[in-house]
C-alpha cells in the first residue's frame, strides 16, 4: 500500500476515533468502574490497543506505524520532535494520541493502583501464625521470601506492560518491603 493511501486511511481512522460517542476515555473510565482488579483491566485494554496498532501496521503494510508507536514513549521522554522513519506526516502521532491519551491519567495513578495490589498480595503471602520455635520461624521465612520475590517480579512486569517502563514502582516496592 502506498504512503498516500496509508495516509488517507490514517486520516479516516483519526476522524473515526475523534467522532466516537461515547469517547474512548469515557469507555475506559466506565470499564474501570465495573472491574475490581482495575490494574489488570487497564493492562488488558492497553494490550488490546497495542494489538490494534500492530494490526493496523500490518494492514497498511507501511512499516512506519509500529516502530513509531514503540518509540513514542521513549521519544516523548527525550522530547523527540520528529516522526519516525522517513514518514513526514503528523498522522501517526495524532493516531497515537487518540489511542493512548485515555491511559494518561491512569499511568499517572499507577503508583496507587500498584500499592493497593502489593498490599493485598503481600498480606496474603505473609505467614498466618507465629511460633516460638526459631526453626519454625526460619522455615516460614524461607517459604515467604520466594513468594514476596515473585510478587515483586509480577509487579515489575505489570509496570512495564502498562507504562512501557516510563514509571517504575520502586517507591511502592520499598514501602511494602519496609512493612
C-alpha positions as CSV (number, residue, x, y, z in Angstrom):
1,X,0.0,0.0,0.0
2,X,1.4,3.4,-0.9
3,X,2.2,6.0,1.6
4,X,-0.6,8.2,0.2
5,X,-3.2,5.6,0.6
6,X,-1.9,4.7,4.1
7,X,-2.1,8.4,4.9
8,X,-5.7,8.6,3.8
9,X,-6.6,5.5,5.9
10,X,-4.8,7.0,8.9
11,X,-6.8,10.3,8.4
12,X,-10.0,8.4,8.2
13,X,-9.2,6.5,11.4
14,X,-8.4,9.7,13.1
15,X,-11.7,11.1,12.2
16,X,-13.5,7.9,13.2
17,X,-11.8,7.9,16.7
18,X,-12.4,11.6,17.2
19,X,-16.1,11.1,16.3
20,X,-16.7,8.1,18.7
21,X,-19.6,8.6,21.0
22,X,-19.0,7.8,23.8
23,X,-15.3,8.7,23.6
24,X,-12.5,6.2,24.4
25,X,-11.7,7.9,27.7
26,X,-15.3,7.6,28.9
27,X,-15.4,4.0,27.9
28,X,-12.2,3.3,29.8
29,X,-13.5,5.0,32.9
30,X,-16.8,3.1,32.7
31,X,-15.0,-0.2,32.3
32,X,-12.8,0.6,35.3
33,X,-15.8,1.1,37.5
34,X,-17.1,-2.4,36.5
35,X,-13.8,-4.2,37.4
36,X,-12.5,-4.9,40.9
37,X,-9.0,-5.5,39.6
38,X,-8.6,-2.2,37.9
39,X,-4.9,-2.6,37.2
40,X,-5.4,-5.9,35.3
41,X,-8.3,-4.3,33.4
42,X,-6.1,-1.3,32.3
43,X,-3.3,-3.7,31.2
44,X,-5.7,-5.8,29.3
45,X,-7.2,-2.8,27.5
46,X,-3.7,-1.4,26.7
47,X,-2.6,-4.8,25.3
48,X,-5.7,-4.7,23.1
49,X,-4.8,-1.2,21.9
50,X,-1.2,-2.4,21.3
51,X,-2.5,-5.3,19.2
52,X,-4.8,-3.0,17.3
53,X,-1.9,-0.8,16.4
54,X,0.1,-3.8,15.3
55,X,-2.8,-5.0,13.2
56,X,-3.1,-1.5,11.6
57,X,0.6,-1.6,10.8
58,X,0.3,-5.0,9.2
59,X,-2.8,-4.0,7.2
60,X,-1.3,-0.8,6.0
61,X,2.0,-2.6,5.1
62,X,3.8,0.6,5.7
63,X,6.3,-0.4,8.3
64,X,6.4,3.0,9.9
65,X,3.4,2.8,12.3
66,X,4.5,0.2,14.8
67,X,8.1,1.5,15.2
68,X,6.7,4.9,15.7
69,X,4.4,3.8,18.5
70,X,7.1,1.7,20.1
71,X,9.5,4.6,20.1
72,X,6.8,7.1,21.1
73,X,7.2,6.6,24.9
74,X,11.0,6.7,24.8
75,X,10.9,9.6,22.3
76,X,8.4,11.7,24.4
77,X,10.7,11.4,27.4
78,X,13.6,12.7,25.3
79,X,11.4,15.5,23.9
80,X,11.5,13.9,20.5
81,X,10.1,16.2,17.8
82,X,10.3,14.3,14.5
83,X,8.3,11.4,13.2
84,X,10.0,8.0,12.9
85,X,11.4,6.7,9.7
86,X,11.1,8.8,6.5
87,X,7.3,9.5,7.0
88,X,6.8,13.2,7.5
89,X,3.1,13.3,8.3
90,X,1.7,14.0,11.8
91,X,-1.0,11.3,11.3
92,X,0.9,8.6,13.2
93,X,1.5,10.9,16.1
94,X,-2.1,12.1,16.2
95,X,-3.3,8.5,16.0
96,X,-1.1,7.6,18.9
97,X,-2.5,10.5,20.9
98,X,-6.1,9.4,20.1
99,X,-5.5,5.8,21.1
100,X,-3.2,6.2,24.1
101,X,-4.4,9.5,25.6
102,X,-7.2,7.8,27.7
103,X,-4.4,5.9,29.6
104,X,-2.5,9.0,30.6
105,X,-4.3,9.8,33.9
106,X,-4.2,6.1,34.8
107,X,-0.5,5.9,34.2
108,X,-0.1,8.9,36.5
109,X,-2.1,7.0,39.1
110,X,-0.2,3.7,38.5
111,X,1.6,4.0,41.9
112,X,-1.7,4.0,43.8
113,X,-3.1,1.0,41.8
114,X,0.1,-0.9,42.4
115,X,0.4,0.0,46.0
116,X,-3.1,-1.4,46.7
117,X,-2.3,-4.5,44.7
118,X,1.0,-5.1,46.5
119,X,-0.5,-4.6,49.9
120,X,-3.2,-7.2,49.2
121,X,-0.8,-9.7,47.7
122,X,1.8,-9.4,50.4
123,X,-0.7,-9.7,53.2
124,X,-1.9,-12.9,51.6
125,X,1.6,-14.2,51.4
126,X,2.5,-13.3,55.0
127,X,2.7,-16.2,57.5
128,X,-0.6,-16.5,59.4
129,X,0.7,-17.9,62.7
130,X,3.7,-17.1,64.9
131,X,5.7,-19.8,66.6
132,X,8.0,-19.5,69.5
133,X,10.3,-22.1,67.9
134,X,13.1,-20.5,66.0
135,X,13.2,-23.3,63.5
136,X,9.6,-22.9,62.6
137,X,10.1,-19.2,62.2
138,X,13.1,-19.8,59.9
139,X,11.1,-22.2,57.8
140,X,8.3,-19.7,57.5
141,X,10.7,-17.0,56.4
142,X,12.4,-19.3,53.9
143,X,9.0,-20.1,52.3
144,X,7.9,-16.4,52.4
145,X,10.9,-14.8,50.8
146,X,10.4,-16.5,47.4
147,X,6.7,-15.6,47.5
148,X,7.5,-12.0,48.1
149,X,10.2,-12.0,45.4
150,X,7.6,-13.5,43.0
151,X,5.1,-10.8,43.9
152,X,7.6,-8.1,43.2
153,X,8.6,-9.7,39.9
154,X,4.9,-9.7,38.8
155,X,4.6,-6.1,39.9
156,X,7.6,-5.2,37.8
157,X,6.0,-6.9,34.8
158,X,2.7,-5.1,35.3
159,X,4.5,-1.8,35.5
160,X,6.3,-2.4,32.2
161,X,3.1,-3.6,30.5
162,X,1.1,-0.5,31.5
163,X,3.7,2.2,31.5
164,X,6.2,0.9,28.9
165,X,8.8,1.5,31.6
166,X,8.1,5.2,31.9
167,X,7.3,4.7,35.6
168,X,8.8,2.2,37.9
169,X,7.1,1.5,41.2
170,X,10.3,1.4,43.3
171,X,8.8,3.6,45.9
172,X,5.8,1.2,46.3
173,X,8.2,-1.8,46.4
174,X,10.4,-0.2,49.0
175,X,7.4,0.9,51.1
176,X,6.0,-2.7,51.1
177,X,9.4,-4.2,51.9
178,X,9.7,-1.9,55.0
179,X,6.4,-3.2,56.3
